[in-house]
Structure formats: structure tokens, C-alpha cells
Amino acid sequence: MRKWGVVITIVYALILLGLIVPGAVFIIRREFAEWAKFLEALQDIYKEWMFWIPVVAVLVSQPLLLFLSVDTSQKRLKPRAHILVSCAVAGVLTALLASGVIWSLGFAARGEDFWKGLFEKEGNVLLFWGALWLAWGVVFYLYARNSTAVVERLVSWLLRGSVLELLVAVPCHIIVRRRHDCSAPMVTSFGIATGVAIMLLSFGPSVLFLYKKRLGTLLGSQFGLAID
């Protein structure tokens, strides 16, 4: 199981950096006349330190969700990771989704004035995201502290949240593109890319958890063994 988790993590990183990010850059401005100009714009994105904060967040979250074992019942003797770690990971990812929804709606409603009024400084963006992270972390902790299937529940929430985020970000992107806004398509594209990235991230743990549960049922019924 752990080897498959490593494979899934590597494949996810390649998809994120090689497909999702370039796709987001392309839908920001689809009028690239030359391939060289597209590559130049992509390199500029990769050089921005702000870009790497959400990317590293989702890349680190994937192995954490795959390899963390959480038990809040305290009935097992094997050491387990603290529930706060899983809640913090889910909080980070949900904060990204919530940010994409709020920013997309803001730009669709107010246009360029939305960014100028709230996020003129890069630090304000990080403070906003950090506040959402803390809020969602508390919500997940209160929700999952008495559950022995913490990660499974959190992954289910993330999958549903990513679908909802895409339902908001895609129409908002169409609106701002038709208005020919300058920076708005960049933010709505971020929302679309974030939704797709977290949706794919959620599929990794979901598939392994289902496989583990099915394998555990078969071995338990036939040989009396249990997969931990």
C-alpha cells in the first residue's frame, strides 16, 4: 500500500506541475501567438514565490493524507498521528478552495476594483488565506475529533468542496473574460486550477482507502487477517 502511495504522489506532482499549472496559464490568456511566448509566460509564473506557496501546500498535503494514520479512540497501542495534523492539512486545502470561490465571485461582481480594495499588498493575500486556514482547521477538528475514520471523512469533504468550487469559478471566469478584465482572469484561472488540483488530490487517498477496505474485508473473511 505504501509503495502505491509513493507512486500516486509522484504522478500527482507531475500532473500538477506539468498539466494543471500550464493549463491555468493558458486559460488566463488564450491568445498566445507563438509557443515561445507561452513558455515565457509559464517561466515567469514559476519564478514567482507566491506561486509556490499553494503548489507546495497541495504537494505536501497529498503524501500526508495518504500516509497518516489517525485514531481518536485511543484503543490501539500502535502510535498514531495527532488528529490536528489531518485537520491542518484539510484546513489548508479547504482554505485554498474557499479563497478561489470568494475571489472569483468578487471579481465577477466588482471587476478590478475588488482586488484594489482588498489585496493591494501580497501580505494581505497570505493573511486572508491564513485566517481561512485557521477557521477551517477548527471546524474540521470539532467535526472529526470523535471519529476513527478522520482522513476518509476529510477527503470526502475536500472532493465535494472542489466540485462546488469549480461550479463557481468556471462561470465567473467566463464573465470576466467577456468583460475583458485585465487581472481578473488570472484569479479565476487560479480558482479553476485549484479546484481541479484538489479534486485529483482527493482521488488518490479515496482509491487507496477503498482498496484497503475491500482487501481487509476479503482477508478477514477468508483468513481471519486484518490490514492496518
Summary of the structure (lengths in Angstrom):
residues: 228
radius of gyration: 19.6
end to end distance: 10.4
largest distance: 64.9
contacts: 703
relative contact order: 0.14
helix: 82%
strand: 0%
